[in-house]
């Protein structure tokens, strides 16, 4: 069964860093695109960053220059390095994958809390 499992969330002080991971249940080397989304309390889920199979990345304006998305195909894992965190980054972070155009996988989410 297709699965994405996030890990690495937690509590961090403002200005700090955190790296979250998303492990896939099978090879991700041919996945069209993978990405991170987040949802803060009372808000809609929003795009954070995406990375294509070819390595092209895209970031939301709110995280550009602070966050870095990467994928390790040999480990079947997607990463999000988050630096210079602010309380506004507090949210549940979800991993997403599109193995093929007609397929969409979501992870269960990992909580990231940034204290001021």
VEXDREN-2710 file (C-alpha; in Angstrom, 1 decimal):
% VEXDREN-2710
k/r/px/py/pz
1/UNK/0.0/0.0/0.0
2/UNK/1.3/3.4/-0.9
3/UNK/2.5/5.3/2.1
4/UNK/4.3/8.5/3.0
5/UNK/5.5/8.9/6.6
6/UNK/6.7/12.3/7.9
7/UNK/9.0/12.7/10.8
8/UNK/11.2/15.3/12.5
9/UNK/8.6/17.8/13.6
10/UNK/8.8/19.4/17.0
11/UNK/9.2/22.5/19.1
12/UNK/11.8/25.1/18.2
13/UNK/12.5/28.6/19.2
14/UNK/12.1/31.5/16.8
15/UNK/15.3/31.9/14.7
16/UNK/16.0/28.2/15.0
17/UNK/16.2/25.4/12.4
18/UNK/14.5/22.1/11.9
19/UNK/14.7/19.4/9.2
20/UNK/11.7/17.3/8.5
21/UNK/11.6/14.1/6.5
22/UNK/9.1/12.1/4.5
23/UNK/9.8/8.4/3.8
24/UNK/8.0/6.7/0.9
25/UNK/7.0/3.1/0.9
26/UNK/8.6/2.6/-2.6
27/UNK/11.1/4.1/-4.9
28/UNK/10.5/7.8/-5.6
29/UNK/13.0/8.2/-8.4
30/UNK/10.2/8.4/-11.0
31/UNK/7.8/10.4/-9.0
32/UNK/6.7/13.4/-11.2
33/UNK/6.7/15.8/-8.3
34/UNK/6.9/15.8/-4.5
35/UNK/6.2/18.6/-2.1
36/UNK/5.5/20.0/1.3
37/UNK/2.3/21.7/2.3
38/UNK/1.3/23.1/5.7
39/UNK/-1.9/23.9/7.5
40/UNK/-2.0/26.3/10.5
41/UNK/-5.0/26.2/12.9
42/UNK/-8.1/27.8/11.3
43/UNK/-6.3/28.2/7.9
44/UNK/-6.4/26.4/4.6
45/UNK/-3.6/24.0/3.6
46/UNK/-1.0/25.9/1.6
47/UNK/1.9/25.0/-0.6
48/UNK/5.3/25.4/0.9
49/UNK/7.7/23.9/-1.7
50/UNK/7.8/21.4/-4.5
51/UNK/10.5/19.5/-6.3
52/UNK/10.2/17.6/-9.6
53/UNK/11.9/14.4/-10.7
54/UNK/14.4/16.5/-12.5
55/UNK/15.2/18.5/-9.4
56/UNK/13.4/21.7/-10.2
57/UNK/12.3/23.4/-7.1
58/UNK/9.5/25.9/-6.3
59/UNK/8.9/27.8/-3.1
60/UNK/6.1/29.9/-1.7
61/UNK/7.1/33.6/-1.2
62/UNK/6.8/33.2/2.6
63/UNK/9.6/30.6/2.8
64/UNK/11.8/31.5/-0.1
65/UNK/15.4/31.9/1.1
66/UNK/14.7/30.2/4.4
67/UNK/13.5/26.7/3.5
68/UNK/15.2/24.2/1.2
69/UNK/13.4/21.1/-0.3
70/UNK/15.4/18.1/-1.4
71/UNK/14.9/14.5/-2.3
72/UNK/17.2/11.5/-1.9
73/UNK/16.0/8.9/-4.4
74/UNK/18.4/6.2/-3.0
75/UNK/16.7/6.6/0.4
76/UNK/13.2/7.1/-1.0
77/UNK/13.0/10.2/1.2
78/UNK/11.9/13.8/0.8
79/UNK/13.4/16.5/3.1
80/UNK/12.6/20.1/4.1
81/UNK/15.3/22.1/5.8
82/UNK/13.8/25.0/7.6
83/UNK/15.9/27.9/8.8
84/UNK/15.2/31.2/10.5
85/UNK/11.9/29.9/11.7
86/UNK/9.2/32.3/13.0
87/UNK/6.0/31.7/14.9
88/UNK/4.1/32.2/11.6
89/UNK/5.7/28.9/10.4
90/UNK/3.8/27.0/13.1
91/UNK/1.6/24.4/11.4
92/UNK/1.1/20.8/10.6
93/UNK/3.4/20.0/7.6
94/UNK/2.2/17.4/5.1
95/UNK/4.2/15.5/2.5
96/UNK/2.7/15.1/-0.9
97/UNK/3.7/13.0/-3.9
98/UNK/2.4/12.6/-7.4
99/UNK/3.9/9.4/-8.7
100/UNK/2.0/9.6/-12.0
101/UNK/-0.5/12.3/-13.2
102/UNK/-3.6/10.5/-12.0
103/UNK/-2.2/9.5/-8.5
104/UNK/-1.8/11.7/-5.4
105/UNK/-0.4/10.6/-2.1
106/UNK/-0.5/12.4/1.2
107/UNK/1.2/11.7/4.5
108/UNK/-0.4/12.0/7.9
109/UNK/1.5/15.2/8.8
110/UNK/4.0/16.3/11.4
111/UNK/3.6/19.2/13.8
112/UNK/6.1/22.0/13.8
113/UNK/5.7/24.6/16.5
114/UNK/7.9/27.7/16.7
115/UNK/7.9/29.6/20.0
116/UNK/8.5/33.3/20.2
END
